[in-house]
Amino acid sequence: MITKLASFISECPAFSGEVVKTNFLGKEVGRASLEATNNRRPVTQYADGGALMRYSFVLALRESFGFGEMDSQRISDKCIAIENWIEEQNISRDTLERFVGAEVVSIGVSKCFELAKSDGASARYEAEIEVVCLTI
């Protein structure tokens, strides 16, 4: 699921054609990675053995850090654009089902982007993405 989800998120216009990697951010500025977490929990259990499951992922961005107000505004705008796009895709079911699969019930941002760490020249920004899927 993570590979399909990363491919889906890569379609966000804020990435300008950049591919969202899976589980590898790297040190280059302008990169993005979707990372698996161990946070998987049932929302609803069904008598036939199926369930609605909630999966959490971290969407990480590597951006420049400390280069003035213009850079800070650009990064903030990019983060907001990504968050808004993900929320919009939850409403537009066609794109979501085409990329991730018909078993996806919803996708959303459960924790907005925030600065996770910085080395002085670049910074890692993280948001948490939740996906609810029907499992059989």
C-alpha positions in Angstrom: 0.0 0.0 0.0 2.8 2.5 0.8 4.2 2.4 -2.7 0.8 3.1 -4.3 0.1 5.8 -1.7 3.5 7.5 -2.4 2.7 7.4 -6.1 -0.7 9.0 -5.4 0.8 11.8 -3.3 3.4 12.5 -6.0 0.5 13.7 -8.1 0.1 16.7 -5.8 0.9 19.9 -7.9 3.0 21.2 -5.0 5.6 18.5 -5.8 6.1 19.9 -9.3 6.7 16.4 -10.8 9.1 15.3 -8.0 8.5 11.7 -7.0 7.7 11.0 -3.4 10.0 8.2 -2.2 9.1 5.5 0.3 11.0 5.2 3.5 14.0 7.3 2.3 14.2 11.0 2.5 17.9 11.6 1.9 19.9 14.8 2.5 19.0 16.8 -0.7 16.7 19.8 -0.4 13.4 19.5 -2.2 12.9 15.7 -1.5 9.9 14.0 0.0 9.3 10.6 1.5 6.3 8.6 2.7 7.3 6.5 5.7 5.6 3.6 7.3 4.8 3.7 11.0 3.8 0.8 13.3 0.5 2.6 13.9 -2.2 0.4 12.6 -5.5 -0.1 14.5 -9.0 -1.3 13.8 -11.8 1.2 13.4 -14.6 -1.4 13.1 -14.5 -5.2 13.2 -17.1 -7.1 11.2 -18.6 -10.6 11.9 -17.4 -12.0 8.6 -13.7 -11.3 9.6 -13.4 -8.1 7.7 -12.5 -4.8 9.3 -12.0 -1.1 8.7 -8.4 -0.5 9.6 -6.7 2.9 10.2 -3.1 3.2 9.0 -0.8 6.1 9.8 2.1 7.3 7.6 4.6 10.1 8.0 5.0 12.4 5.0 8.5 14.0 5.3 9.9 16.9 3.4 13.6 18.0 3.2 13.7 21.8 2.7 16.2 24.6 3.1 16.3 26.2 6.5 17.3 29.5 7.9 17.5 31.5 4.6 15.1 34.3 5.5 11.4 35.2 5.4 10.8 34.5 1.7 12.1 30.9 2.1 10.0 30.3 5.2 6.9 31.6 3.4 7.6 29.3 0.4 8.0 26.3 2.6 4.8 27.2 4.6 2.9 27.6 1.4 4.1 24.3 0.0 3.1 22.4 3.2 -0.4 24.0 3.3 -0.9 23.2 -0.4 0.0 19.5 0.2 -2.3 19.3 3.2 -5.2 20.9 1.3 -4.6 18.7 -1.7 -4.8 15.5 0.4 -8.0 16.7 2.0 -9.5 17.5 -1.4 -8.6 14.1 -2.7 -10.6 12.5 0.1 -13.7 14.2 -1.4 -12.8 13.3 -5.0 -13.0 9.5 -4.9 -12.0 8.8 -8.5 -8.3 9.8 -8.2 -7.9 8.1 -4.8 -9.3 4.8 -5.9 -7.4 4.9 -9.2 -4.0 5.2 -7.4 -4.4 3.4 -4.1 -7.3 1.0 -4.7 -11.0 0.7 -4.2 -10.5 -0.6 -0.6 -9.6 2.9 0.6 -12.4 4.5 2.5 -10.7 7.8 3.4 -7.5 9.7 3.5 -6.6 12.7 5.6 -4.0 14.7 7.4 -4.2 13.9 11.1 -1.2 16.0 12.1 -0.2 19.1 10.0 3.4 19.7 8.9 5.9 20.8 11.6 9.6 21.2 11.8 11.0 17.8 13.1 14.7 18.5 13.0 17.3 20.8 11.4 21.0 20.6 10.7 21.3 24.3 10.1 21.3 24.3 6.3 18.2 22.0 5.7 15.3 20.9 7.8 13.0 17.9 7.9 9.3 18.7 8.1 6.8 16.0 9.0 3.0 15.5 8.7 1.0 12.5 9.6 -1.3 11.0 7.0 -4.1 8.6 8.0 -5.7 6.1 5.6 -8.8 4.0 6.4 -9.1 0.8 4.4 -11.6 -2.0 4.2 -9.8 -5.4 4.8 -11.3 -8.8 4.1 
